């Protein structure tokens, strides 16, 4: 009985290790800078939470600037539609060619603190101007 209880409890303990630190709504707070106090070797993972409609798949970039104590460490972009893991994915195309796509997904790459300090990430959402594009949600999520 104790073994069964432990086997039941272990997955819940492991799931609780991931903790959402911050979430930025890039439709309403584009280019918002988020700050983290991190110890050396701590990792912050980046996720996307997105809900869009389109006729032609859009071109998106989440452009990120990573700073430590105000000094730029890295600058680059990633396509939020290309993730290493997708959860709760729903992708449906209607008869008139409109695709509705929503998912929560892990972005490639993480923030790993090299030393203890204050780190920040400023994310800017860049997109093309497709006439049939509707963006209902475009968020970046920081998880430790």
N, CA, C and O atoms as a MOPAC input file, in Angstrom:
PM7 MOZYME 1SCF
protein

 N      0.82200 1    -1.19200 1     0.00000 1
 C      0.00000 1     0.00000 1     0.00000 1
 C      0.87100 1     1.26300 1     0.00000 1
 O      0.56400 1     2.22400 1    -0.70500 1
 N      1.95300 1     1.26400 1     0.78700 1
 C      2.84400 1     2.41800 1     0.82000 1
 C      3.49600 1     2.64100 1    -0.54100 1
 O      3.64300 1     3.78200 1    -0.98000 1
 N      3.89000 1     1.55100 1    -1.21200 1
 C      4.52200 1     1.68300 1    -2.53500 1
 C      3.54700 1     2.28500 1    -3.53700 1
 O      3.93100 1     3.14300 1    -4.33200 1
 N      2.30700 1     1.85300 1    -3.51100 1
 C      1.29900 1     2.38700 1    -4.42700 1
 C      1.09000 1     3.87700 1    -4.17200 1
 O      0.96800 1     4.65800 1    -5.11500 1
 N      1.05000 1     4.26600 1    -2.91700 1
 C      0.88200 1     5.67400 1    -2.57200 1
 C      2.06500 1     6.50200 1    -3.07200 1
 O      1.87000 1     7.58700 1    -3.62200 1
 N      3.28700 1     6.00400 1    -2.88800 1
 C      4.47800 1     6.71700 1    -3.34000 1
 C      4.49800 1     6.84500 1    -4.85800 1
 O      4.83800 1     7.90500 1    -5.38400 1
 N      4.14000 1     5.78100 1    -5.56400 1
 C      4.09200 1     5.84100 1    -7.02500 1
 C      3.05600 1     6.85400 1    -7.49800 1
 O      3.23700 1     7.50100 1    -8.53000 1
 N      1.98100 1     6.98800 1    -6.74800 1
 C      0.94600 1     7.96600 1    -7.07300 1
 C      1.41600 1     9.38600 1    -6.76300 1
 O      1.08100 1    10.31400 1    -7.49800 1
 N      2.17800 1     9.57000 1    -5.69900 1
 C      2.61000 1    10.87900 1    -5.23600 1
 C      3.78000 1    11.45500 1    -6.02600 1
 O      3.84900 1    12.67100 1    -6.20700 1
 N      4.69100 1    10.62900 1    -6.49600 1
 C      5.90900 1    11.08900 1    -7.16800 1
 C      5.61800 1    11.97600 1    -8.37800 1
 O      6.24100 1    13.03100 1    -8.49400 1
 N      4.71000 1    11.61100 1    -9.28600 1
 C      4.45800 1    12.49900 1   -10.43900 1
 C      3.97400 1    13.89300 1   -10.03200 1
 O      4.31800 1    14.87900 1   -10.68400 1
 N      3.18300 1    13.98400 1    -8.96600 1
 C      2.70000 1    15.29300 1    -8.51900 1
 C      3.82900 1    16.13300 1    -7.94400 1
 O      3.85400 1    17.34900 1    -8.13100 1
 N      4.74900 1    15.50600 1    -7.25800 1
 C      5.89200 1    16.22500 1    -6.70800 1
 C      6.77100 1    16.73700 1    -7.84300 1
 O      7.23300 1    17.87800 1    -7.80200 1
 N      7.00700 1    15.90200 1    -8.85600 1
 C      7.83900 1    16.31000 1    -9.98800 1
 C      7.19300 1    17.43000 1   -10.78500 1
 O      7.88500 1    18.34600 1   -11.23000 1
 N      5.87400 1    17.37500 1   -10.97600 1
 C      5.17900 1    18.41800 1   -11.72800 1
 C      5.22700 1    19.74500 1   -10.98900 1
 O      5.26800 1    20.80200 1   -11.61900 1
 N      5.22200 1    19.70600 1    -9.67200 1
 C      5.21500 1    20.94400 1    -8.91600 1
 C      6.57800 1    21.63000 1    -8.92200 1
 O      6.68900 1    22.75800 1    -8.44000 1
 N      7.61700 1    20.98500 1    -9.45100 1
 C      8.94700 1    21.59600 1    -9.53000 1
 C      8.95700 1    22.75000 1   -10.52300 1
 O      9.69000 1    23.71900 1   -10.32500 1
 N      8.15800 1    22.67000 1   -11.58900 1
 C      8.07200 1    23.75200 1   -12.55600 1
 C      7.16300 1    24.83400 1   -11.99000 1
 O      6.05200 1    24.56300 1   -11.53500 1
 N      7.66200 1    26.06200 1   -12.02800 1
 C      6.92200 1    27.17000 1   -11.44400 1
 C      6.92900 1    28.32600 1   -12.42700 1
 O      7.98800 1    28.78300 1   -12.85800 1
 N      5.74000 1    28.79600 1   -12.77700 1
 C      5.64200 1    29.93800 1   -13.68400 1
 C      6.09700 1    31.18500 1   -12.93000 1
 O      5.54900 1    31.53300 1   -11.88400 1
 N      7.11100 1    31.84800 1   -13.48300 1
 C      7.66200 1    33.05300 1   -12.86300 1
 C      6.95500 1    34.30800 1   -13.35400 1
 O      6.67000 1    35.22500 1   -12.58400 1
 N      6.68000 1    34.32700 1   -14.65000 1
 C      6.07300 1    35.51100 1   -15.24500 1
 C      5.46300 1    35.13700 1   -16.59100 1
 O      5.86700 1    34.17100 1   -17.23800 1
 N      4.48300 1    35.92900 1   -16.98600 1
 C      3.81000 1    35.74600 1   -18.27500 1
 C      3.60200 1    37.14500 1   -18.85000 1
 O      3.09700 1    38.03500 1   -18.16600 1
 N      3.99300 1    37.33100 1   -20.11000 1
 C      3.84200 1    38.63700 1   -20.74700 1
 C      2.90300 1    38.51100 1   -21.93500 1
 O      3.13200 1    37.70600 1   -22.83800 1
 N      1.85300 1    39.30500 1   -21.92800 1
 C      0.90400 1    39.38300 1   -23.03200 1
 C      1.50700 1    40.32400 1   -24.07600 1
 O      1.46400 1    41.54400 1   -23.92200 1
 N      2.06500 1    39.74900 1   -25.13200 1
 C      2.77900 1    40.53900 1   -26.13400 1
 C      1.85800 1    41.33500 1   -27.05600 1
 O      2.33300 1    42.15300 1   -27.84300 1
 N      0.55400 1    41.10900 1   -26.96900 1
 C     -0.38400 1    41.93200 1   -27.72100 1
 C     -0.60700 1    43.26900 1   -27.01000 1
 O     -0.80400 1    44.29400 1   -27.66200 1
 N     -0.57600 1    43.25700 1   -25.67600 1
 C     -0.84700 1    44.46300 1   -24.89300 1
 C      0.38000 1    45.05700 1   -24.21500 1
 O      0.37300 1    46.23200 1   -23.84700 1
 N      1.43600 1    44.26000 1   -24.04400 1
 C      2.63600 1    44.71900 1   -23.34400 1
 C      3.89500 1    44.39300 1   -24.14500 1
 O      4.89300 1    43.94200 1   -23.58300 1
 N      3.84700 1    44.62000 1   -25.45300 1
 C      4.97500 1    44.28900 1   -26.30800 1
 C      6.22100 1    45.03100 1   -25.84900 1
 O      6.16200 1    46.22500 1   -25.55500 1
 N      7.33100 1    44.34000 1   -25.78900 1
 C      8.63800 1    44.87300 1   -25.38800 1
 C      8.72700 1    45.14300 1   -23.89100 1
 O      9.53200 1    45.97100 1   -23.46400 1
 N      7.91900 1    44.46400 1   -23.09300 1
 C      8.01000 1    44.59100 1   -21.63300 1
 C      9.23200 1    43.81300 1   -21.15000 1
 O      9.47700 1    42.69500 1   -21.60300 1
 N      9.98600 1    44.39600 1   -20.24500 1
 C     11.17300 1    43.74200 1   -19.68200 1
 C     10.79100 1    43.07200 1   -18.36800 1
 O     10.14500 1    43.67700 1   -17.51200 1
 N     11.20100 1    41.81100 1   -18.22000 1
 C     10.89800 1    41.02500 1   -17.02800 1
 C     12.21000 1    40.71600 1   -16.31300 1
 O     13.19200 1    40.33800 1   -16.95200 1
 N     12.22800 1    40.87500 1   -14.98600 1
 C     13.44600 1    40.70800 1   -14.19500 1
 C     13.37200 1    39.46000 1   -13.32300 1
 O     12.31100 1    39.10900 1   -12.80600 1
 N     14.53200 1    38.78700 1   -13.16700 1
 C     14.64100 1    37.58000 1   -12.34800 1
 C     15.88000 1    37.67500 1   -11.47200 1
 O     16.95000 1    38.04500 1   -11.95500 1
 N     15.75300 1    37.34900 1   -10.20100 1
 C     16.91000 1    37.16400 1    -9.32300 1
 C     17.25600 1    35.68900 1    -9.37800 1
 O     16.47600 1    34.85000 1    -8.92600 1
 N     18.41200 1    35.36400 1    -9.92300 1
 C     18.79000 1    33.96900 1   -10.11200 1
 C     20.12300 1    33.66400 1    -9.44400 1
 O     21.01900 1    34.50600 1    -9.37900 1
 N     20.22500 1    32.43700 1    -8.95300 1
 C     21.49300 1    31.92000 1    -8.46900 1
 C     22.24600 1    31.30600 1    -9.63600 1
 O     21.65400 1    31.02400 1   -10.67800 1
 N     23.54000 1    31.09700 1    -9.47300 1
 C     24.35200 1    30.46600 1   -10.51600 1
 C     23.75900 1    29.10600 1   -10.86500 1
 O     23.34300 1    28.35500 1    -9.98300 1
 N     23.72400 1    28.80000 1   -12.15000 1
 C     23.24800 1    27.52900 1   -12.70400 1
 C     21.72600 1    27.37700 1   -12.70900 1
 O     21.22900 1    26.36300 1   -13.19900 1
 N     20.96900 1    28.33800 1   -12.18600 1
 C     19.50800 1    28.25000 1   -12.26300 1
 C     19.07400 1    28.44600 1   -13.71000 1
 O     19.69800 1    29.19100 1   -14.46500 1
 N     17.99400 1    27.76400 1   -14.08100 1
 C     17.51300 1    27.79100 1   -15.46300 1
 C     16.09400 1    28.32700 1   -15.51900 1
 O     15.23700 1    27.93100 1   -14.72900 1
 N     15.85400 1    29.23000 1   -16.45800 1
 C     14.51600 1    29.71900 1   -16.75400 1
 C     14.18300 1    29.24100 1   -18.16900 1
 O     14.90200 1    29.54200 1   -19.12100 1
 N     13.08700 1    28.49600 1   -18.29300 1
 C     12.65200 1    28.00000 1   -19.59500 1
 C     11.64700 1    28.96900 1   -20.19500 1
 O     10.92700 1    29.66000 1   -19.47400 1
 N     11.60500 1    29.01300 1   -21.51900 1
 C     10.72700 1    29.92400 1   -22.24000 1
 C      9.64900 1    29.12700 1   -22.97200 1
 O      9.94400 1    28.17200 1   -23.69100 1
 N      8.40400 1    29.53500 1   -22.77500 1
 C      7.25200 1    28.89500 1   -23.40700 1
 C      6.43400 1    29.94100 1   -24.15400 1
 O      6.55000 1    31.13900 1   -23.89300 1
 N      5.62000 1    29.48200 1   -25.07300 1
 C      4.70800 1    30.34200 1   -25.81400 1
 C      3.28500 1    29.82500 1   -25.57300 1
 O      3.04600 1    28.61800 1   -25.53600 1
 N      2.36100 1    30.75200 1   -25.41100 1
 C      0.93400 1    30.43500 1   -25.30500 1
 C      0.26800 1    31.26600 1   -26.38400 1
 O      0.20800 1    32.49200 1   -26.28200 1
 N     -0.23900 1    30.59800 1   -27.42900 1
 C     -0.67000 1    31.32400 1   -28.62600 1
 C     -2.01600 1    30.81400 1   -29.12200 1
 O     -2.34200 1    29.63700 1   -28.97500 1
 N     -2.78700 1    31.71600 1   -29.70900 1
 C     -4.08800 1    31.39200 1   -30.28700 1
 C     -4.27000 1    32.32500 1   -31.48800 1
 O     -4.41900 1    33.53600 1   -31.32200 1
 N     -4.25700 1    31.75200 1   -32.70400 1
 C     -4.30800 1    32.56200 1   -33.91700 1
 C     -5.24900 1    31.93900 1   -34.94700 1
 O     -5.58300 1    30.75700 1   -34.87700 1
 N     -5.66600 1    32.77200 1   -35.90800 1
 C     -6.43400 1    32.32200 1   -37.07900 1
 C     -5.78300 1    32.94200 1   -38.31300 1
 O     -5.36600 1    34.10000 1   -38.29100 1
 N     -5.70000 1    32.14600 1   -39.40700 1
 C     -5.03400 1    32.63800 1   -40.61200 1
 C     -5.45000 1    31.80900 1   -41.81800 1
 O     -5.96100 1    30.69700 1   -41.68600 1
 N     -5.21600 1    32.38700 1   -43.01600 1
 C     -5.35600 1    31.63400 1   -44.26400 1
 C     -3.99400 1    31.15100 1   -44.71300 1
 O     -3.85900 1    30.02500 1   -45.19200 1
 N     -2.99200 1    31.98500 1   -44.56400 1
 C     -1.61100 1    31.63000 1   -44.89400 1
 C     -0.81400 1    31.72700 1   -43.60000 1
 O     -0.89300 1    32.72900 1   -42.88800 1
 N     -0.03600 1    30.66600 1   -43.29400 1
 C      0.70000 1    30.65700 1   -42.03300 1
 C      1.56900 1    31.90500 1   -41.91800 1
 O      2.36700 1    32.19200 1   -42.81000 1
 N      1.41800 1    32.64100 1   -40.83000 1
 C      2.12800 1    33.91500 1   -40.68700 1
 C      3.60000 1    33.72900 1   -40.33100 1
 O      4.03400 1    32.65800 1   -39.90600 1
 N      4.34000 1    34.80400 1   -40.52100 1
 C      5.74000 1    34.84700 1   -40.10600 1
 C      5.79600 1    35.62100 1   -38.79800 1
 O      5.45300 1    36.80200 1   -38.74900 1
 N      6.23100 1    34.94400 1   -37.73700 1
 C      6.32100 1    35.54700 1   -36.40400 1
 C      7.74600 1    35.41800 1   -35.89900 1
 O      8.45300 1    34.46700 1   -36.23400 1
 N      8.15900 1    36.37800 1   -35.09200 1
 C      9.43300 1    36.29900 1   -34.37700 1
 C      9.22900 1    36.87600 1   -32.98600 1
 O      8.66100 1    37.95700 1   -32.82900 1
 N      9.69300 1    36.15200 1   -31.98600 1
 C      9.83600 1    36.71200 1   -30.64600 1
 C     11.29900 1    37.10600 1   -30.53900 1
 O     12.17400 1    36.24500 1   -30.43600 1
 N     11.56400 1    38.40400 1   -30.56400 1
 C     12.93400 1    38.91700 1   -30.46600 1
 C     13.23600 1    39.14700 1   -28.99000 1
 O     12.51300 1    39.87600 1   -28.31000 1
 N     14.30600 1    38.52400 1   -28.49400 1
 C     14.64000 1    38.58800 1   -27.06900 1
 C     16.00000 1    39.24400 1   -26.84700 1
 O     16.96400 1    39.00500 1   -27.57500 1
 N     16.03600 1    40.07700 1   -25.81400 1
 C     17.28700 1    40.65300 1   -25.32900 1
 C     17.48500 1    40.15800 1   -23.90200 1
 O     16.64400 1    40.39900 1   -23.03600 1
 N     18.58600 1    39.47400 1   -23.65700 1
 C     18.91200 1    38.95000 1   -22.33900 1
 C     19.99300 1    39.82000 1   -21.71700 1
 O     21.04500 1    40.04200 1   -22.31700 1
 N     19.73000 1    40.30800 1   -20.51900 1
 C     20.67900 1    41.16300 1   -19.80600 1
 C     20.98500 1    40.58200 1   -18.43300 1
 O     20.14700 1    39.91600 1   -17.82500 1
 N     22.19600 1    40.84300 1   -17.95500 1
 C     22.55900 1    40.52600 1   -16.57800 1
 C     23.08200 1    41.80400 1   -15.94200 1
 O     24.05200 1    42.39600 1   -16.41400 1
 N     22.42700 1    42.21800 1   -14.86800 1
 C     22.80000 1    43.44800 1   -14.17000 1
 C     22.92500 1    44.62700 1   -15.13100 1
 O     23.81900 1    45.46200 1   -14.99100 1
 N     22.00500 1    44.68700 1   -16.12600 1
 C     21.97300 1    45.79000 1   -17.07300 1
 C     22.90400 1    45.67800 1   -18.26500 1
 O     22.92700 1    46.57000 1   -19.11300 1
 N     23.67300 1    44.59900 1   -18.34700 1
 C     24.61500 1    44.41000 1   -19.45400 1
 C     24.04600 1    43.37300 1   -20.43100 1
 O     23.67000 1    42.27400 1   -20.02400 1
 N     23.98600 1    43.72300 1   -21.70900 1
 C     23.46200 1    42.82800 1   -22.73500 1
 C     24.34400 1    41.58600 1   -22.86700 1
 O     25.54100 1    41.68900 1   -23.13800 1
 N     23.73100 1    40.40200 1   -22.67200 1
 C     24.44900 1    39.13400 1   -22.82200 1
 C     24.15600 1    38.46200 1   -24.15800 1
 O     25.03200 1    37.83800 1   -24.75700 1
 N     22.89900 1    38.59800 1   -24.62200 1
 C     22.48400 1    37.89400 1   -25.83500 1
 C     21.30500 1    38.63600 1   -26.44200 1
 O     20.46900 1    39.20000 1   -25.73500 1
 N     21.25800 1    38.62200 1   -27.76400 1
 C     20.14000 1    39.18900 1   -28.49000 1
 C     19.86300 1    38.29100 1   -29.67900 1
 O     20.77400 1    37.95100 1   -30.43300 1
 N     18.59300 1    37.90200 1   -29.84900 1
 C     18.24400 1    37.04000 1   -30.96900 1
 C     16.75700 1    36.80200 1   -31.02000 1
 O     16.00200 1    37.27000 1   -30.16700 1
 N     16.34700 1    36.06500 1   -32.03800 1
 C     14.92400 1    35.81800 1   -32.21600 1
 C     14.61600 1    34.34400 1   -32.39100 1
 O     15.48000 1    33.54100 1   -32.74500 1
 N     13.36400 1    34.01600 1   -32.13400 1
 C     12.89300 1    32.65500 1   -32.31000 1
 C     11.47400 1    32.69500 1   -32.85600 1
 O     10.71100 1    33.61200 1   -32.55400 1
 N     11.12800 1    31.71200 1   -33.64800 1
 C      9.78800 1    31.60100 1   -34.21000 1
 C      8.88400 1    30.93200 1   -33.17300 1
 O      9.10100 1    29.76200 1   -32.85400 1
 N      7.88000 1    31.63100 1   -32.63500 1
 C      7.04200 1    31.04600 1   -31.60100 1
 C      6.13500 1    29.92100 1   -32.10400 1
 O      5.52900 1    29.21300 1   -31.30000 1
 N      6.03500 1    29.75300 1   -33.41400 1
 C      5.21200 1    28.66800 1   -33.94900 1
 C      5.99800 1    27.35800 1   -34.05100 1
 O      5.42000 1    26.30000 1   -34.30000 1
 N      7.30100 1    27.43300 1   -33.86100 1
 C      8.15200 1    26.24200 1   -33.91400 1
 C      8.65800 1    25.96700 1   -32.49700 1
 O      9.56200 1    26.64300 1   -32.00400 1
 N      8.07100 1    24.98400 1   -31.86400 1
 C      8.40900 1    24.65800 1   -30.48200 1
 C      8.88200 1    23.21600 1   -30.38700 1
 O      8.61500 1    22.40700 1   -31.27600 1
 N      9.58600 1    22.89700 1   -29.30400 1
 C     10.07900 1    21.53500 1   -29.11000 1
 C      9.01800 1    20.63700 1   -28.50200 1
 O      9.15100 1    19.41300 1   -28.52300 1
 N      7.97500 1    21.22900 1   -27.96500 1
 C      6.90500 1    20.48400 1   -27.30400 1
 C      5.63400 1    21.31100 1   -27.41400 1
 O      5.65700 1    22.51700 1   -27.16800 1
 N      4.53100 1    20.68300 1   -27.77800 1
 C      3.25000 1    21.38500 1   -27.82100 1
 C      2.26500 1    20.66100 1   -26.91500 1
 O      2.10200 1    19.44400 1   -27.00200 1
 N      1.61200 1    21.42300 1   -26.04600 1
 C      0.57400 1    20.88700 1   -25.17100 1
 C     -0.74900 1    21.54700 1   -25.53600 1
 O     -0.77800 1    22.69300 1   -25.98200 1
 N     -1.83400 1    20.82200 1   -25.34500 1
 C     -3.18300 1    21.34500 1   -25.59900 1
 C     -3.30700 1    21.95000 1   -26.99500 1
 O     -3.94300 1    22.98800 1   -27.18000 1
 N     -2.69000 1    21.28800 1   -27.97300 1
 C     -2.72100 1    21.81400 1   -29.33400 1
 C     -4.05600 1    21.52300 1   -29.99800 1
 O     -4.58500 1    20.41400 1   -29.92200 1
 N     -4.58500 1    22.55000 1   -30.65000 1
 C     -5.79400 1    22.43200 1   -31.44600 1
 C     -5.52000 1    23.15200 1   -32.75600 1
 O     -5.26100 1    24.35500 1   -32.76400 1
 N     -5.57700 1    22.41800 1   -33.86400 1
 C     -5.35200 1    23.01400 1   -35.18600 1
 C     -6.43700 1    22.49200 1   -36.10800 1
 O     -6.46800 1    21.31000 1   -36.44900 1
 N     -7.33300 1    23.39600 1   -36.51100 1
 C     -8.49100 1    23.03400 1   -37.32300 1
 C     -8.56800 1    23.99300 1   -38.50400 1
 O     -8.45100 1    25.20800 1   -38.34000 1
 N     -8.76700 1    23.43300 1   -39.70000 1
 C     -8.96100 1    24.25200 1   -40.89700 1
 C    -10.40200 1    24.10400 1   -41.36100 1
 O    -10.89700 1    22.98800 1   -41.51900 1
 N    -11.07200 1    25.22400 1   -41.57800 1
 C    -12.47100 1    25.20600 1   -41.99300 1
 C    -12.56200 1    25.09400 1   -43.51900 1
 O    -11.55100 1    25.16300 1   -44.21700 1
 N    -13.77300 1    24.92400 1   -44.01700 1
 C    -14.00500 1    24.76300 1   -45.45700 1
 C    -13.56500 1    25.98800 1   -46.25400 1
 O    -13.17600 1    25.86000 1   -47.41500 1
 N    -13.62300 1    27.17900 1   -45.64300 1
 C    -13.21800 1    28.38700 1   -46.37000 1
 C    -11.71400 1    28.66800 1   -46.25700 1
 O    -11.26100 1    29.74800 1   -46.63600 1
 N    -10.94300 1    27.71200 1   -45.74300 1
 C     -9.49100 1    27.82300 1   -45.71600 1
 C     -8.89700 1    28.54700 1   -44.52100 1
 O     -7.69100 1    28.78900 1   -44.48200 1
 N     -9.72100 1    28.89600 1   -43.55100 1
 C     -9.22700 1    29.56000 1   -42.33800 1
 C     -8.75800 1    28.48300 1   -41.35100 1
 O     -9.49200 1    27.54600 1   -41.03900 1
 N     -7.51800 1    28.64000 1   -40.87000 1
 C     -6.96900 1    27.71700 1   -39.88100 1
 C     -6.99700 1    28.38300 1   -38.51900 1
 O     -6.53000 1    29.51000 1   -38.35600 1
 N     -7.54900 1    27.67900 1   -37.54300 1
 C     -7.52100 1    28.12200 1   -36.14700 1
 C     -6.49500 1    27.23900 1   -35.44400 1
 O     -6.60900 1    26.01300 1   -35.45800 1
 N     -5.48700 1    27.86800 1   -34.82700 1
 C     -4.38600 1    27.11400 1   -34.21100 1
 C     -4.08900 1    27.71500 1   -32.84500 1
 O     -3.82400 1    28.90900 1   -32.70900 1
 N     -4.14100 1    26.86200 1   -31.85400 1
 C     -3.76800 1    27.29200 1   -30.51600 1
 C     -2.96200 1    26.19400 1   -29.84500 1
 O     -3.20100 1    25.00800 1   -30.07100 1
 N     -1.99200 1    26.60100 1   -29.01100 1
 C     -1.18200 1    25.63800 1   -28.26500 1
 C     -0.34500 1    26.35300 1   -27.21900 1
 O     -0.19500 1    27.57400 1   -27.24300 1
 N      0.19400 1    25.56300 1   -26.30300 1
 C      1.17000 1    25.99000 1   -25.30400 1
 C      2.41000 1    25.17500 1   -25.61800 1
 O      2.35500 1    23.94500 1   -25.60100 1
 N      3.53600 1    25.83500 1   -25.90700 1
 C      4.70500 1    25.08400 1   -26.35100 1
 C      6.01200 1    25.60800 1   -25.78900 1
 O      6.13900 1    26.78600 1   -25.45400 1
 N      6.98100 1    24.71000 1   -25.69300 1
 C      8.32100 1    25.01400 1   -25.18000 1
 C      9.17100 1    25.57700 1   -26.31500 1
 O      9.34100 1    24.93200 1   -27.35000 1
 N      9.70100 1    26.77900 1   -26.11800 1
 C     10.60300 1    27.37100 1   -27.10000 1
 C     11.98200 1    26.73800 1   -26.97700 1
 O     12.38900 1    26.31300 1   -25.89600 1
 N     12.68100 1    26.68300 1   -28.07800 1
 C     14.03300 1    26.13600 1   -28.08500 1
 C     14.96400 1    27.12000 1   -27.37600 1
 O     14.96600 1    28.31000 1   -27.69100 1
 N     15.73600 1    26.63900 1   -26.44400 1
 C     16.67200 1    27.49200 1   -25.71400 1
 C     16.13800 1    27.89400 1   -24.35700 1
 O     14.93000 1    28.03600 1   -24.16700 1
 N     17.04500 1    28.07500 1   -23.42000 1
 C     16.71500 1    28.44400 1   -22.04700 1
 C     17.67400 1    29.54000 1   -21.58700 1
 O     18.71200 1    29.78200 1   -22.20300 1
 N     17.30300 1    30.19200 1   -20.49500 1
 C     18.19100 1    31.13600 1   -19.83000 1
 C     18.84100 1    30.39500 1   -18.67200 1
 O     18.15700 1    29.96900 1   -17.74100 1
 N     20.16800 1    30.23900 1   -18.72800 1
 C     20.90500 1    29.59500 1   -17.64700 1
 C     21.83300 1    30.64100 1   -17.03600 1
 O     22.70500 1    31.19000 1   -17.70900 1
 N     21.62600 1    30.90100 1   -15.75800 1
 C     22.42900 1    31.91500 1   -15.07400 1
 C     23.85500 1    31.42400 1   -14.89900 1
 O     24.08500 1    30.34000 1   -14.36400 1
 N     24.81200 1    32.22500 1   -15.35000 1
 C     26.21700 1    31.85300 1   -15.18700 1
 C     26.70600 1    32.18700 1   -13.78000 1
 O     27.53000 1    31.46800 1   -13.21500 1
 N     26.19500 1    33.27200 1   -13.22500 1
 C     26.53500 1    33.67000 1   -11.85800 1
 C     25.27700 1    34.20200 1   -11.19200 1
 O     24.27300 1    34.46000 1   -11.85700 1
 N     25.33500 1    34.36300 1    -9.89400 1
 C     24.20600 1    34.93400 1    -9.17000 1
 C     24.04800 1    36.38500 1    -9.59600 1
 O     25.03100 1    37.11600 1    -9.71700 1
 N     22.79300 1    36.80200 1    -9.82400 1
 C     22.57900 1    38.18800 1   -10.21800 1
 C     21.15700 1    38.44500 1   -10.65900 1
 O     20.29300 1    37.57200 1   -10.59100 1
 N     20.93800 1    39.66100 1   -11.11000 1
 C     19.64400 1    40.06100 1   -11.63400 1
 C     19.71100 1    39.95100 1   -13.15500 1
 O     20.52600 1    40.60400 1   -13.80600 1
 N     18.84400 1    39.11600 1   -13.70100 1
 C     18.76400 1    38.90300 1   -15.13800 1
 C     17.43600 1    39.48500 1   -15.62400 1
 O     16.45700 1    39.54800 1   -14.88000 1
 N     17.42700 1    39.90300 1   -16.87800 1
 C     16.17500 1    40.37700 1   -17.45800 1
 C     16.06800 1    39.89900 1   -18.89600 1
 O     17.06500 1    39.68000 1   -19.58400 1
 N     14.82400 1    39.74600 1   -19.32300 1
 C     14.53000 1    39.40000 1   -20.71500 1
 C     13.47300 1    40.38500 1   -21.20800 1
 O     12.41900 1    40.55600 1   -20.59700 1
 N     13.78800 1    41.02300 1   -22.32700 1
 C     12.84700 1    41.92300 1   -22.98700 1
 C     12.47400 1    41.25900 1   -24.30800 1
 O     13.33100 1    41.03000 1   -25.16100 1
 N     11.19300 1    40.95500 1   -24.46900 1
 C     10.72200 1    40.26100 1   -25.66900 1
 C      9.84400 1    41.19200 1   -26.49300 1
 O      8.91900 1    41.81600 1   -25.97200 1
 N     10.14400 1    41.27600 1   -27.77800 1
 C      9.35500 1    42.06200 1   -28.71500 1
 C      8.74000 1    41.10800 1   -29.73100 1
 O      9.43100 1    40.25800 1   -30.29200 1
 N      7.44700 1    41.25300 1   -29.96400 1
 C      6.71100 1    40.40200 1   -30.90000 1
 C      6.68000 1    41.08500 1   -32.26800 1
 O      6.10700 1    42.16400 1   -32.42200 1
 N      7.30500 1    40.44000 1   -33.25800 1
 C      7.34200 1    40.95200 1   -34.63200 1
 C      6.51400 1    40.02800 1   -35.51100 1
 O      6.59800 1    38.80600 1   -35.38500 1
 N      5.71500 1    40.60600 1   -36.39900 1
 C      4.85000 1    39.78800 1   -37.25400 1
 C      4.64400 1    40.46600 1   -38.59400 1
 O      4.77500 1    41.68400 1   -38.72100 1
 N      4.31500 1    39.64500 1   -39.60300 1
 C      3.98400 1    40.21400 1   -40.90700 1
 C      2.51400 1    40.63900 1   -40.89700 1
 O      1.76300 1    40.27700 1   -39.99100 1
 N      2.12300 1    41.38600 1   -41.88200 1
 C      0.76400 1    41.93000 1   -41.95000 1
 C     -0.09600 1    41.12400 1   -42.92000 1
 O     -0.44400 1    41.61300 1   -43.99400 1
 N     -0.43400 1    39.90700 1   -42.55100 1
 C     -1.32300 1    39.08300 1   -43.36900 1
 C     -2.75400 1    39.60200 1   -43.22500 1
 O     -3.20200 1    39.85300 1   -42.10600 1
 N     -3.48800 1    39.76900 1   -44.34700 1
 C     -4.83900 1    40.34000 1   -44.25600 1
 C     -5.83300 1    39.45600 1   -43.49400 1
 O     -6.77800 1    39.98000 1   -42.90500 1
 N     -5.65000 1    38.15400 1   -43.48800 1
 C     -6.59600 1    37.25400 1   -42.81900 1
 C     -6.09000 1    36.76100 1   -41.46700 1
 O     -6.60900 1    35.78100 1   -40.93500 1
 N     -5.09700 1    37.41900 1   -40.91600 1
 C     -4.51100 1    37.00700 1   -39.64700 1
 C     -5.26000 1    37.64900 1   -38.47900 1
 O     -5.44000 1    38.86600 1   -38.42900 1
 N     -5.69100 1    36.80100 1   -37.54300 1
 C     -6.29800 1    37.26700 1   -36.29700 1
 C     -5.48700 1    36.65000 1   -35.16000 1
 O     -5.35300 1    35.43000 1   -35.06900 1
 N     -4.95500 1    37.49800 1   -34.30600 1
 C     -4.17700 1    37.02800 1   -33.16000 1
 C     -5.02100 1    37.23600 1   -31.91300 1
 O     -5.27500 1    38.36900 1   -31.50400 1
 N     -5.44800 1    36.14600 1   -31.32000 1
 C     -6.26800 1    36.21600 1   -30.10800 1
 C     -5.40300 1    36.20800 1   -28.85100 1
 O     -5.75800 1    36.80800 1   -27.83700 1
 N     -4.25600 1    35.51400 1   -28.93100 1
 C     -3.34500 1    35.44800 1   -27.79400 1
 C     -1.93800 1    35.22900 1   -28.30600 1
 O     -1.70800 1    34.39400 1   -29.18100 1
 N     -0.99400 1    35.98300 1   -27.75500 1
 C      0.43700 1    35.80600 1   -28.05200 1
 C      1.18800 1    36.15100 1   -26.76900 1
 O      1.46400 1    37.31900 1   -26.49400 1
 N      1.51000 1    35.14000 1   -26.00200 1
 C      2.16900 1    35.34400 1   -24.71600 1
 C      3.47900 1    34.58800 1   -24.67100 1
 O      3.63300 1    33.54100 1   -25.29900 1
 N      4.42500 1    35.13400 1   -23.91600 1
 C      5.64700 1    34.41000 1   -23.60300 1
 C      5.59500 1    34.13200 1   -22.10600 1
 O      5.23400 1    34.99500 1   -21.30600 1
 N      5.96500 1    32.90100 1   -21.74900 1
 C      5.85500 1    32.44900 1   -20.36900 1
 C      7.24500 1    32.01300 1   -19.89200 1
 O      7.95200 1    31.28400 1   -20.58800 1
 N      7.61900 1    32.46800 1   -18.70800 1
 C      8.91000 1    32.14300 1   -18.11700 1
 C      8.67700 1    31.18400 1   -16.96200 1
 O      7.92200 1    31.48000 1   -16.03600 1
 N      9.34200 1    30.01500 1   -17.02700 1
 C      9.12500 1    28.94400 1   -16.05100 1
 C     10.44900 1    28.52300 1   -15.45400 1
 O     11.44400 1    28.38000 1   -16.16500 1
 N     10.46100 1    28.32400 1   -14.14600 1
 C     11.67200 1    27.84300 1   -13.46600 1
 C     11.38500 1    26.49300 1   -12.86700 1
 O     12.26300 1    25.89400 1   -12.24400 1

